[in-house]
Amino acid sequence: MQEPQRESGYPCRYRLFPALAVIAVGIIFLMQNLGLEIPLLDGRNWWAWLILLVALEPLIRAYRLVRASGRLDAEAAHSLLVAMAIGLVAVMFLLNLDWQVWWPLFVILGGLFALVRKPGSRQRRCR
């Protein structure tokens, strides 16, 4: 008798995050159906949590790069800044912050991006 072959897709650890996300969404809907209020989800911008979830990918990438190299190199810093930029957009929507007041934060992020060499680009030396 032949032994069943394992799936050739992603390892189990890559299934963990989507499964936990689906479970979390189910718990949130159940809590709302039971009359329990979740302050950050009662507004019109509940969908901004989805944007915040997108920020997890570059944040996890930065973490893995730092763990692999033992230091915060340019590629890890770039991923971290991407996560911060995406997270900032999500927080702006979640907290209903006034874009006319907080837009300079994006200018600051742009300056930080300018300090970090883009991954894969050739580094020019400043003299």
N, C-alpha and C positions, 0 to 999 in steps of 0.2 A: 504494500500500500504506500502511496506517495504522500509525503508530508506536505500540508498546505503551505504555500509560499506567502511570505509577508508582503504587505503592500510596498510598492516601490516609491511611494510619495514622500511627503515630509515626515520626519521623525515625530514621535508623539509630542515632544516639547513644543512644536509649532502649532499643534492643535489646542494647546492649553489656553492661550489668550483668546481666540475666538469663542471657545466654549465658556470661559469665564465671563466674557462680554455678554453673551446671550443669557447666561444665568443672571447676571446683574440687571439686565433690562427686564427680565421676567420678574425679579424681586421688586424692582421699582414699580412696575405696573400693578403688581399684587398689593403693594403698600398703598398705592393711590386708590385702588378699588376698595381697600379696607378703611379708607378715610384718613390714613396717616399722611400728613402733609410733609413734603420734602421741600424746604425753602428754596433751594437753588433750581428746582424743576417746576416751580409754580408760575414762572414768568413766561413771557412770549418767546423767549430765546432759549428754550430747552434744547434745541437742535445744536446749540453751540458746544454742547458736550461732545458731539461727534467731531467737531474741529479739534477739540482738546485731545480726543483719542488719537487723531492723526499725529499729534505732536509726540506721542509715545515712541513711534518708530525711530525718528532721529535721536531721541533721548536714549533709547536702548542701544542704538548703534554707537553713540558716543561712549556709553558705559562699557560696551564690549571692546571698543578700541583702546580705551584707557586700561582695561584689565589685561588686554593682550600685550600692550607695549609697556605698561607700568608707568606711563606718563601721559599728560595731556598734550598731544601733538596737534599740528595744524588741522589734520583731518577730523580728529575728535572734537576740537574746538569749533570747527565749522558745523559739524552735526549738532553740537550743543546750541549754537546760535540759531540754527534752523528751528530746533525745538522751541527755543525761547520766542522766536518770532511768531510761530504758529500758536503757541500757548498764549501769547499776548493778545492776538486777535480773538481767541476764544474767551479769554477773561474779559476783554472789552465788551463783548456781547453778553456774557453771562451776568455781569454786574451792571449792565446798562450804563457804562461809563461814557462820558461825553468825548467824542472823537476830537472836537475842537480844542479840548483841554489837553488830552493825553497824546496827541500825534507826535510831539517831540520824542517820545520813547522810541518811535520807529527811526527817527534820525540818529538817536544814540546807538540803536542796533546796527544801523548802516555804518556808523563809524567803527563799531566793533568788528563788523564784517571786513572793513577795509584793513584792519590791523592783522587779521588772520589770513594767511595765504590760502587761496583756494586749492583744495586737494587736486593733485594732478597737474598743477601749473608749475612752471619753472620759477624758481625764486630768484629775484634780482636783488643784488646786494645794494644797500643804501650806503652812500659815502658821505 
